[in-house]
Amino acid sequence: MSKTALPMLLPLWLAVVVSPNAMALGLGEAELDSFLGKPLNARIPVFSADNLDAEQLNVRLLNVVDAASDSTLSNLESSKIVIRKEIDASGRGVIYLQSQVPLNEPFLNFIL
């Protein structure tokens, strides 16, 4: 980066650092509470959801599709997964993923 570009980026950097609205919603690592042969029960932590309630948190699952065979890469359709969301007053929350169908493969592929 050239020396002349640094002063031009300074206002942008200050706006991002100072603005409370510049913070992004964060997702933690998924925690699985179920086993193979049992229905899916997973939790995904949510961070920095300040001033949001669970209804404002839009979550959608999509199946991962193999382009060569045009088939999904999981035995569990994303439409069969129930999504529940909770956010507390401090901006921390959890996305719950649950299914009635047992998991028969040791992996799941979906896009959140």
N, CA, C and O atoms as CSV, one atom per row, in Angstrom:
chain,resi,resn,atom,element,x,y,z
A,1,MET,N,N,0.852,-1.163,0.000
A,1,MET,CA,C,0.000,0.000,0.000
A,1,MET,C,C,0.899,1.228,0.000
A,1,MET,O,O,1.886,1.278,0.734
A,2,SER,N,N,0.573,2.184,-0.792
A,2,SER,CA,C,1.407,3.377,-0.899
A,2,SER,C,C,1.192,4.295,0.297
A,2,SER,O,O,0.187,4.189,1.000
A,3,LYS,N,N,2.141,5.193,0.519
A,3,LYS,CA,C,2.044,6.127,1.635
A,3,LYS,C,C,0.906,7.116,1.451
A,3,LYS,O,O,0.365,7.622,2.435
A,4,THR,N,N,0.531,7.401,0.202
A,4,THR,CA,C,-0.560,8.350,-0.032
A,4,THR,C,C,-1.924,7.706,0.216
A,4,THR,O,O,-2.893,8.420,0.477
A,5,ALA,N,N,-2.023,6.393,0.144
A,5,ALA,CA,C,-3.304,5.719,0.366
A,5,ALA,C,C,-3.666,5.656,1.846
A,5,ALA,O,O,-4.848,5.646,2.191
A,6,LEU,N,N,-2.666,5.614,2.726
A,6,LEU,CA,C,-2.938,5.525,4.155
A,6,LEU,C,C,-3.727,6.720,4.684
A,6,LEU,O,O,-4.712,6.505,5.391
A,7,PRO,N,N,-3.355,7.973,4.386
A,7,PRO,CA,C,-4.160,9.095,4.888
A,7,PRO,C,C,-5.591,9.100,4.345
A,7,PRO,O,O,-6.507,9.558,5.029
A,8,MET,N,N,-5.792,8.600,3.136
A,8,MET,CA,C,-7.140,8.579,2.575
A,8,MET,C,C,-8.008,7.534,3.281
A,8,MET,O,O,-9.225,7.702,3.359
A,9,LEU,N,N,-7.411,6.472,3.788
A,9,LEU,CA,C,-8.171,5.429,4.468
A,9,LEU,C,C,-8.423,5.742,5.939
A,9,LEU,O,O,-9.234,5.070,6.576
A,10,LEU,N,N,-7.756,6.734,6.487
A,10,LEU,CA,C,-7.898,7.085,7.895
A,10,LEU,C,C,-9.344,7.438,8.271
A,10,LEU,O,O,-9.817,6.934,9.289
A,11,PRO,N,N,-10.074,8.267,7.519
A,11,PRO,CA,C,-11.473,8.553,7.890
A,11,PRO,C,C,-12.349,7.303,7.893
A,11,PRO,O,O,-13.207,7.153,8.763
A,12,LEU,N,N,-12.146,6.420,6.946
A,12,LEU,CA,C,-12.916,5.172,6.913
A,12,LEU,C,C,-12.608,4.329,8.143
A,12,LEU,O,O,-13.519,3.792,8.774
A,13,TRP,N,N,-11.345,4.214,8.480
A,13,TRP,CA,C,-10.941,3.435,9.640
A,13,TRP,C,C,-11.547,4.021,10.913
A,13,TRP,O,O,-12.052,3.276,11.753
A,14,LEU,N,N,-11.503,5.337,11.067
A,14,LEU,CA,C,-12.078,5.981,12.249
A,14,LEU,C,C,-13.589,5.767,12.323
A,14,LEU,O,O,-14.126,5.549,13.410
A,15,ALA,N,N,-14.275,5.824,11.193
A,15,ALA,CA,C,-15.727,5.621,11.176
A,15,ALA,C,C,-16.088,4.212,11.627
A,15,ALA,O,O,-17.072,4.020,12.342
A,16,VAL,N,N,-15.312,3.244,11.221
A,16,VAL,CA,C,-15.581,1.852,11.602
A,16,VAL,C,C,-15.289,1.631,13.078
A,16,VAL,O,O,-16.060,0.959,13.763
A,17,VAL,N,N,-14.198,2.179,13.575
A,17,VAL,CA,C,-13.808,1.966,14.966
A,17,VAL,C,C,-14.742,2.697,15.927
A,17,VAL,O,O,-15.085,2.149,16.975
A,18,VAL,N,N,-15.156,3.902,15.604
A,18,VAL,CA,C,-15.948,4.717,16.504
A,18,VAL,C,C,-17.432,4.365,16.452
A,18,VAL,O,O,-18.119,4.475,17.467
A,19,SER,N,N,-17.934,3.950,15.312
A,19,SER,CA,C,-19.357,3.698,15.150
A,19,SER,C,C,-19.780,2.407,15.847
A,19,SER,O,O,-19.203,1.351,15.588
A,20,PRO,N,N,-20.786,2.478,16.732
A,20,PRO,CA,C,-21.263,1.249,17.364
A,20,PRO,C,C,-22.026,0.364,16.379
A,20,PRO,O,O,-22.164,-0.836,16.615
A,21,ASN,N,N,-22.520,0.929,15.287
A,21,ASN,CA,C,-23.255,0.149,14.300
A,21,ASN,C,C,-22.338,-0.642,13.382
A,21,ASN,O,O,-22.819,-1.425,12.563
A,22,ALA,N,N,-21.045,-0.459,13.496
A,22,ALA,CA,C,-20.115,-1.168,12.627
A,22,ALA,C,C,-19.836,-2.586,13.110
A,22,ALA,O,O,-19.222,-3.375,12.392
A,23,MET,N,N,-20.275,-2.911,14.303
A,23,MET,CA,C,-20.053,-4.253,14.819
A,23,MET,C,C,-20.948,-5.243,14.071
A,23,MET,O,O,-22.119,-4.963,13.817
A,24,ALA,N,N,-20.400,-6.369,13.733
A,24,ALA,CA,C,-21.141,-7.375,12.970
A,24,ALA,C,C,-21.698,-8.444,13.902
A,24,ALA,O,O,-21.150,-8.699,14.975
A,25,LEU,N,N,-22.768,-9.049,13.486
A,25,LEU,CA,C,-23.340,-10.179,14.187
A,25,LEU,C,C,-22.375,-11.354,14.057
A,25,LEU,O,O,-21.857,-11.610,12.970
A,26,GLY,N,N,-22.135,-12.056,15.132
A,26,GLY,CA,C,-21.188,-13.166,15.097
A,26,GLY,C,C,-21.850,-14.490,15.416
A,26,GLY,O,O,-22.768,-14.562,16.233
A,27,LEU,N,N,-21.376,-15.534,14.763
A,27,LEU,CA,C,-21.834,-16.884,15.045
A,27,LEU,C,C,-20.673,-17.689,15.595
A,27,LEU,O,O,-19.559,-17.621,15.077
A,28,GLY,N,N,-20.937,-18.449,16.642
A,28,GLY,CA,C,-19.913,-19.302,17.228
A,28,GLY,C,C,-19.902,-20.668,16.577
A,28,GLY,O,O,-20.602,-20.915,15.595
A,29,GLU,N,N,-19.109,-21.536,17.132
A,29,GLU,CA,C,-18.992,-22.901,16.616
A,29,GLU,C,C,-20.203,-23.728,17.041
A,29,GLU,O,O,-20.624,-23.675,18.197
A,30,ALA,N,N,-20.751,-24.480,16.117
A,30,ALA,CA,C,-21.925,-25.320,16.402
A,30,ALA,C,C,-21.568,-26.388,17.427
A,30,ALA,O,O,-20.496,-26.991,17.374
A,31,GLU,N,N,-22.480,-26.607,18.352
A,31,GLU,CA,C,-22.314,-27.624,19.388
A,31,GLU,C,C,-23.400,-28.677,19.184
A,31,GLU,O,O,-24.590,-28.365,19.223
A,32,LEU,N,N,-22.993,-29.898,18.972
A,32,LEU,CA,C,-23.917,-30.997,18.694
A,32,LEU,C,C,-24.274,-31.718,19.987
A,32,LEU,O,O,-23.391,-32.138,20.735
A,33,ASP,N,N,-25.575,-31.860,20.246
A,33,ASP,CA,C,-26.059,-32.539,21.445
A,33,ASP,C,C,-26.771,-33.841,21.103
A,33,ASP,O,O,-27.582,-34.324,21.893
A,34,SER,N,N,-26.482,-34.414,19.947
A,34,SER,CA,C,-27.131,-35.660,19.537
A,34,SER,C,C,-26.092,-36.613,18.977
A,34,SER,O,O,-24.941,-36.243,18.747
A,35,PHE,N,N,-26.521,-37.845,18.764
A,35,PHE,CA,C,-25.618,-38.887,18.305
A,35,PHE,C,C,-26.144,-39.518,17.024
A,35,PHE,O,O,-27.303,-39.324,16.657
A,36,LEU,N,N,-25.293,-40.266,16.352
A,36,LEU,CA,C,-25.681,-40.979,15.139
A,36,LEU,C,C,-26.834,-41.941,15.451
A,36,LEU,O,O,-26.797,-42.671,16.441
A,37,GLY,N,N,-27.847,-41.929,14.596
A,37,GLY,CA,C,-29.024,-42.755,14.810
A,37,GLY,C,C,-30.103,-42.069,15.624
A,37,GLY,O,O,-31.181,-42.631,15.818
A,38,LYS,N,N,-29.828,-40.849,16.109
A,38,LYS,CA,C,-30.787,-40.064,16.888
A,38,LYS,C,C,-31.123,-38.792,16.111
A,38,LYS,O,O,-30.365,-38.405,15.222
A,39,PRO,N,N,-32.240,-38.134,16.424
A,39,PRO,CA,C,-32.573,-36.871,15.754
A,39,PRO,C,C,-31.540,-35.778,16.052
A,39,PRO,O,O,-30.872,-35.793,17.086
A,40,LEU,N,N,-31.430,-34.838,15.123
A,40,LEU,CA,C,-30.493,-33.725,15.257
A,40,LEU,C,C,-30.914,-32.817,16.399
A,40,LEU,O,O,-32.091,-32.488,16.543
A,41,ASN,N,N,-29.943,-32.416,17.208
A,41,ASN,CA,C,-30.136,-31.438,18.267
A,41,ASN,C,C,-28.828,-30.667,18.377
A,41,ASN,O,O,-27.868,-31.150,18.977
A,42,ALA,N,N,-28.787,-29.456,17.793
A,42,ALA,CA,C,-27.552,-28.676,17.769
A,42,ALA,C,C,-27.826,-27.243,18.208
A,42,ALA,O,O,-28.946,-26.744,18.095
A,43,ARG,N,N,-26.770,-26.590,18.717
A,43,ARG,CA,C,-26.842,-25.194,19.147
A,43,ARG,C,C,-25.737,-24.406,18.463
A,43,ARG,O,O,-24.610,-24.887,18.340
A,44,ILE,N,N,-26.058,-23.191,18.017
A,44,ILE,CA,C,-25.066,-22.291,17.436
A,44,ILE,C,C,-25.139,-20.980,18.213
A,44,ILE,O,O,-26.163,-20.299,18.159
A,45,PRO,N,N,-24.075,-20.606,18.936
A,45,PRO,CA,C,-24.090,-19.355,19.694
A,45,PRO,C,C,-24.120,-18.137,18.769
A,45,PRO,O,O,-23.540,-18.153,17.684
A,46,VAL,N,N,-24.802,-17.088,19.213
A,46,VAL,CA,C,-24.890,-15.819,18.488
A,46,VAL,C,C,-24.299,-14.735,19.383
A,46,VAL,O,O,-24.618,-14.661,20.570
A,47,PHE,N,N,-23.434,-13.892,18.811
A,47,PHE,CA,C,-22.788,-12.811,19.547
A,47,PHE,C,C,-23.086,-11.465,18.882
A,47,PHE,O,O,-23.372,-11.404,17.687
A,48,SER,N,N,-23.016,-10.414,19.653
A,48,SER,CA,C,-23.154,-9.027,19.173
A,48,SER,C,C,-24.497,-8.771,18.494
A,48,SER,O,O,-24.561,-8.077,17.480
A,49,ALA,N,N,-25.553,-9.323,19.047
A,49,ALA,CA,C,-26.895,-9.084,18.508
A,49,ALA,C,C,-27.592,-8.005,19.336
A,49,ALA,O,O,-28.790,-8.091,19.602
A,50,ASP,N,N,-26.827,-6.988,19.739
A,50,ASP,CA,C,-27.364,-5.904,20.560
A,50,ASP,C,C,-28.533,-5.236,19.849
A,50,ASP,O,O,-28.506,-5.032,18.635
A,51,ASN,N,N,-29.552,-4.904,20.618
A,51,ASN,CA,C,-30.746,-4.199,20.131
A,51,ASN,C,C,-31.547,-5.009,19.119
A,51,ASN,O,O,-32.342,-4.438,18.372
A,52,LEU,N,N,-31.358,-6.319,19.077
A,52,LEU,CA,C,-32.162,-7.184,18.208
A,52,LEU,C,C,-32.976,-8.126,19.082
A,52,LEU,O,O,-32.567,-8.478,20.188
A,53,ASP,N,N,-34.115,-8.521,18.577
A,53,ASP,CA,C,-34.830,-9.602,19.231
A,53,ASP,C,C,-34.826,-10.814,18.300
A,53,ASP,O,O,-34.386,-10.720,17.154
A,54,ALA,N,N,-35.306,-11.926,18.783
A,54,ALA,CA,C,-35.221,-13.177,18.021
A,54,ALA,C,C,-35.971,-13.092,16.697
A,54,ALA,O,O,-35.580,-13.742,15.727
A,55,GLU,N,N,-37.037,-12.305,16.638
A,55,GLU,CA,C,-37.798,-12.180,15.394
A,55,GLU,C,C,-37.007,-11.448,14.309
A,55,GLU,O,O,-37.244,-11.670,13.121
A,56,GLN,N,N,-36.084,-10.593,14.694
A,56,GLN,CA,C,-35.279,-9.854,13.727
A,56,GLN,C,C,-34.097,-10.659,13.204
A,56,GLN,O,O,-33.468,-10.262,12.223
A,57,LEU,N,N,-33.792,-11.762,13.831
A,57,LEU,CA,C,-32.706,-12.633,13.400
A,57,LEU,C,C,-33.253,-13.616,12.369
A,57,LEU,O,O,-33.945,-14.572,12.718
A,58,ASN,N,N,-32.941,-13.378,11.109
A,58,ASN,CA,C,-33.434,-14.229,10.024
A,58,ASN,C,C,-32.452,-15.363,9.771
A,58,ASN,O,O,-31.284,-15.130,9.460
A,59,VAL,N,N,-32.934,-16.586,9.907
A,59,VAL,CA,C,-32.100,-17.774,9.711
A,59,VAL,C,C,-32.773,-18.648,8.669
A,59,VAL,O,O,-33.974,-18.912,8.735
A,60,ARG,N,N,-31.976,-19.091,7.706
A,60,ARG,CA,C,-32.486,-19.986,6.668
A,60,ARG,C,C,-31.426,-21.040,6.382
A,60,ARG,O,O,-30.240,-20.721,6.292
A,61,LEU,N,N,-31.837,-22.264,6.241
A,61,LEU,CA,C,-30.933,-23.365,5.915
A,61,LEU,C,C,-31.128,-23.751,4.461
A,61,LEU,O,O,-32.255,-23.818,3.972
A,62,LEU,N,N,-30.032,-24.002,3.779
A,62,LEU,CA,C,-30.070,-24.478,2.400
A,62,LEU,C,C,-29.254,-25.747,2.296
A,62,LEU,O,O,-28.209,-25.870,2.935
A,63,ASN,N,N,-29.718,-26.687,1.500
A,63,ASN,CA,C,-28.940,-27.899,1.251
A,63,ASN,C,C,-27.744,-27.577,0.368
A,63,ASN,O,O,-27.815,-26.699,-0.491
A,64,VAL,N,N,-26.658,-28.283,0.581
A,64,VAL,CA,C,-25.499,-28.188,-0.291
A,64,VAL,C,C,-25.712,-29.193,-1.422
A,64,VAL,O,O,-25.958,-30.373,-1.172
A,65,VAL,N,N,-25.616,-28.721,-2.668
A,65,VAL,CA,C,-25.912,-29.560,-3.829
A,65,VAL,C,C,-24.633,-29.830,-4.609
A,65,VAL,O,O,-23.848,-28.918,-4.868
A,66,ASP,N,N,-24.431,-31.083,-4.977
A,66,ASP,CA,C,-23.316,-31.473,-5.834
A,66,ASP,C,C,-23.690,-31.102,-7.271
A,66,ASP,O,O,-24.649,-31.644,-7.821
A,67,ALA,N,N,-22.945,-30.189,-7.875
A,67,ALA,CA,C,-23.267,-29.698,-9.219
A,67,ALA,C,C,-23.166,-30.795,-10.275
A,67,ALA,O,O,-23.910,-30.776,-11.256
A,68,ALA,N,N,-22.262,-31.743,-10.088
A,68,ALA,CA,C,-22.070,-32.796,-11.090
A,68,ALA,C,C,-23.267,-33.746,-11.153
A,68,ALA,O,O,-23.688,-34.147,-12.238
A,69,SER,N,N,-23.814,-34.105,-9.988
A,69,SER,CA,C,-24.918,-35.070,-9.974
A,69,SER,C,C,-26.267,-34.430,-9.667
A,69,SER,O,O,-27.298,-35.098,-9.732
A,70,ASP,N,N,-26.269,-33.137,-9.334
A,70,ASP,CA,C,-27.483,-32.396,-8.983
A,70,ASP,C,C,-28.225,-33.060,-7.822
A,70,ASP,O,O,-29.455,-33.104,-7.807
A,71,SER,N,N,-27.471,-33.571,-6.855
A,71,SER,CA,C,-28.073,-34.197,-5.677
A,71,SER,C,C,-27.532,-33.526,-4.414
A,71,SER,O,O,-26.455,-32.931,-4.427
A,72,THR,N,N,-28.288,-33.629,-3.335
A,72,THR,CA,C,-27.850,-33.035,-2.082
A,72,THR,C,C,-26.766,-33.899,-1.444
A,72,THR,O,O,-26.706,-35.109,-1.660
A,73,LEU,N,N,-25.917,-33.254,-0.659
A,73,LEU,CA,C,-24.796,-33.956,-0.038
A,73,LEU,C,C,-25.094,-34.351,1.409
A,73,LEU,O,O,-24.175,-34.447,2.222
A,74,SER,N,N,-26.343,-34.576,1.731
A,74,SER,CA,C,-26.717,-34.984,3.079
A,74,SER,C,C,-27.976,-35.830,3.008
A,74,SER,O,O,-28.766,-35.711,2.071
A,75,ASN,N,N,-28.157,-36.685,4.008
A,75,ASN,CA,C,-29.373,-37.498,4.037
A,75,ASN,C,C,-30.521,-36.771,4.718
A,75,ASN,O,O,-31.641,-37.282,4.730
A,76,LEU,N,N,-30.280,-35.597,5.284
A,76,LEU,CA,C,-31.298,-34.844,6.000
A,76,LEU,C,C,-31.616,-33.564,5.231
A,76,LEU,O,O,-30.754,-32.697,5.093
A,77,GLU,N,N,-32.832,-33.440,4.737
A,77,GLU,CA,C,-33.250,-32.253,3.999
A,77,GLU,C,C,-33.343,-31.070,4.961
A,77,GLU,O,O,-33.839,-31.210,6.079
A,78,SER,N,N,-32.868,-29.913,4.525
A,78,SER,CA,C,-32.912,-28.729,5.385
A,78,SER,C,C,-34.340,-28.326,5.737
A,78,SER,O,O,-34.562,-27.700,6.773
A,79,SER,N,N,-35.306,-28.673,4.901
A,79,SER,CA,C,-36.704,-28.331,5.185
A,79,SER,C,C,-37.259,-29.129,6.368
A,79,SER,O,O,-38.303,-28.766,6.910
A,80,LYS,N,N,-36.589,-30.198,6.776
A,80,LYS,CA,C,-37.040,-31.016,7.903
A,80,LYS,C,C,-36.370,-30.619,9.213
A,80,LYS,O,O,-36.573,-31.268,10.239
A,81,ILE,N,N,-35.572,-29.555,9.179
A,81,ILE,CA,C,-34.907,-29.073,10.380
A,81,ILE,C,C,-35.692,-27.891,10.937
A,81,ILE,O,O,-35.966,-26.926,10.223
A,82,VAL,N,N,-36.051,-27.971,12.206
A,82,VAL,CA,C,-36.770,-26.898,12.883
A,82,VAL,C,C,-35.745,-25.931,13.469
A,82,VAL,O,O,-34.788,-26.343,14.125
A,83,ILE,N,N,-35.963,-24.638,13.222
A,83,ILE,CA,C,-35.059,-23.597,13.703
A,83,ILE,C,C,-35.762,-22.814,14.802
A,83,ILE,O,O,-36.883,-22.336,14.622
A,84,ARG,N,N,-35.094,-22.690,15.936
A,84,ARG,CA,C,-35.602,-21.879,17.048
A,84,ARG,C,C,-34.515,-20.904,17.447
A,84,ARG,O,O,-33.343,-21.279,17.482
A,85,LYS,N,N,-34.872,-19.646,17.754
A,85,LYS,CA,C,-33.882,-18.615,18.065
A,85,LYS,C,C,-34.207,-17.959,19.390
A,85,LYS,O,O,-35.373,-17.746,19.723
A,86,GLU,N,N,-33.155,-17.635,20.151
A,86,GLU,CA,C,-33.301,-16.899,21.406
A,86,GLU,C,C,-32.186,-15.870,21.482
A,86,GLU,O,O,-31.032,-16.174,21.180
A,87,ILE,N,N,-32.529,-14.647,21.887
A,87,ILE,CA,C,-31.534,-13.594,22.114
A,87,ILE,C,C,-31.891,-12.904,23.415
A,87,ILE,O,O,-33.045,-12.531,23.625
A,88,ASP,N,N,-30.896,-12.728,24.304
A,88,ASP,CA,C,-31.155,-12.047,25.563
A,88,ASP,C,C,-30.846,-10.549,25.439
A,88,ASP,O,O,-30.413,-10.091,24.381
A,89,ALA,N,N,-31.063,-9.803,26.500
A,89,ALA,CA,C,-30.900,-8.347,26.485
A,89,ALA,C,C,-29.453,-7.918,26.280
A,89,ALA,O,O,-29.201,-6.794,25.847
A,90,SER,N,N,-28.494,-8.797,26.583
A,90,SER,CA,C,-27.081,-8.440,26.419
A,90,SER,C,C,-26.571,-8.679,25.001
A,90,SER,O,O,-25.397,-8.429,24.726
A,91,GLY,N,N,-27.426,-9.158,24.092
A,91,GLY,CA,C,-27.014,-9.386,22.710
A,91,GLY,C,C,-26.443,-10.761,22.453
A,91,GLY,O,O,-25.939,-11.026,21.362
A,92,ARG,N,N,-26.511,-11.637,23.432
A,92,ARG,CA,C,-26.049,-13.012,23.249
A,92,ARG,C,C,-27.265,-13.902,23.017
A,92,ARG,O,O,-28.324,-13.693,23.608
A,93,GLY,N,N,-27.102,-14.870,22.171
A,93,GLY,CA,C,-28.227,-15.739,21.880
A,93,GLY,C,C,-27.790,-17.094,21.390
A,93,GLY,O,O,-26.604,-17.421,21.371
A,94,VAL,N,N,-28.779,-17.878,20.993
A,94,VAL,CA,C,-28.535,-19.231,20.510
A,94,VAL,C,C,-29.515,-19.525,19.380
A,94,VAL,O,O,-30.689,-19.162,19.448
A,95,ILE,N,N,-29.013,-20.185,18.342
A,95,ILE,CA,C,-29.852,-20.741,17.294
A,95,ILE,C,C,-29.895,-22.242,17.529
A,95,ILE,O,O,-28.855,-22.899,17.569
A,96,TYR,N,N,-31.090,-22.780,17.682
A,96,TYR,CA,C,-31.262,-24.220,17.903
A,96,TYR,C,C,-31.707,-24.868,16.599
A,96,TYR,O,O,-32.613,-24.368,15.933
A,97,LEU,N,N,-31.080,-25.967,16.236
A,97,LEU,CA,C,-31.447,-26.757,15.064
A,97,LEU,C,C,-31.873,-28.138,15.549
A,97,LEU,O,O,-31.105,-28.836,16.212
A,98,GLN,N,N,-33.113,-28.531,15.213
A,98,GLN,CA,C,-33.624,-29.808,15.672
A,98,GLN,C,C,-34.386,-30.499,14.551
A,98,GLN,O,O,-34.983,-29.846,13.696
A,99,SER,N,N,-34.359,-31.827,14.566
A,99,SER,CA,C,-35.106,-32.612,13.585
A,99,SER,C,C,-35.818,-33.750,14.287
A,99,SER,O,O,-35.455,-34.134,15.399
A,100,GLN,N,N,-36.826,-34.282,13.637
A,100,GLN,CA,C,-37.516,-35.471,14.124
A,100,GLN,C,C,-36.917,-36.728,13.500
A,100,GLN,O,O,-37.072,-37.831,14.023
A,101,VAL,N,N,-36.228,-36.542,12.369
A,101,VAL,CA,C,-35.652,-37.654,11.611
A,101,VAL,C,C,-34.276,-37.989,12.183
A,101,VAL,O,O,-33.470,-37.082,12.395
A,102,PRO,N,N,-33.985,-39.267,12.438
A,102,PRO,CA,C,-32.659,-39.642,12.938
A,102,PRO,C,C,-31.568,-39.385,11.901
A,102,PRO,O,O,-31.800,-39.469,10.695
A,103,LEU,N,N,-30.377,-39.070,12.398
A,103,LEU,CA,C,-29.212,-38.887,11.532
A,103,LEU,C,C,-28.598,-40.248,11.251
A,103,LEU,O,O,-28.238,-40.978,12.174
A,104,ASN,N,N,-28.481,-40.587,9.966
A,104,ASN,CA,C,-27.934,-41.893,9.587
A,104,ASN,C,C,-26.538,-41.793,9.009
A,104,ASN,O,O,-25.910,-42.816,8.737
A,105,GLU,N,N,-26.038,-40.582,8.817
A,105,GLU,CA,C,-24.684,-40.379,8.306
A,105,GLU,C,C,-23.905,-39.569,9.327
A,105,GLU,O,O,-24.492,-38.775,10.062
A,106,PRO,N,N,-22.587,-39.757,9.386
A,106,PRO,CA,C,-21.793,-39.062,10.402
A,106,PRO,C,C,-21.468,-37.605,10.065
A,106,PRO,O,O,-20.628,-36.996,10.728
A,107,PHE,N,N,-22.122,-37.035,9.042
A,107,PHE,CA,C,-21.880,-35.629,8.703
A,107,PHE,C,C,-23.150,-35.000,8.166
A,107,PHE,O,O,-24.041,-35.685,7.664
A,108,LEU,N,N,-23.214,-33.677,8.282
A,108,LEU,CA,C,-24.300,-32.897,7.709
A,108,LEU,C,C,-23.686,-31.799,6.866
A,108,LEU,O,O,-22.695,-31.189,7.268
A,109,ASN,N,N,-24.254,-31.542,5.719
A,109,ASN,CA,C,-23.840,-30.424,4.871
A,109,ASN,C,C,-25.030,-29.526,4.654
A,109,ASN,O,O,-26.025,-29.943,4.060
A,110,PHE,N,N,-24.944,-28.298,5.127
A,110,PHE,CA,C,-25.962,-27.302,4.852
A,110,PHE,C,C,-25.345,-25.927,4.964
A,110,PHE,O,O,-24.288,-25.754,5.569
A,111,ILE,N,N,-26.008,-24.957,4.380
A,111,ILE,CA,C,-25.559,-23.573,4.423
A,111,ILE,C,C,-26.502,-22.825,5.343
A,111,ILE,O,O,-27.721,-22.900,5.193
A,112,LEU,N,N,-25.929,-22.100,6.301
A,112,LEU,CA,C,-26.725,-21.334,7.248
A,112,LEU,C,C,-26.667,-19.879,6.851
A,112,LEU,O,O,-27.270,-19.034,7.512
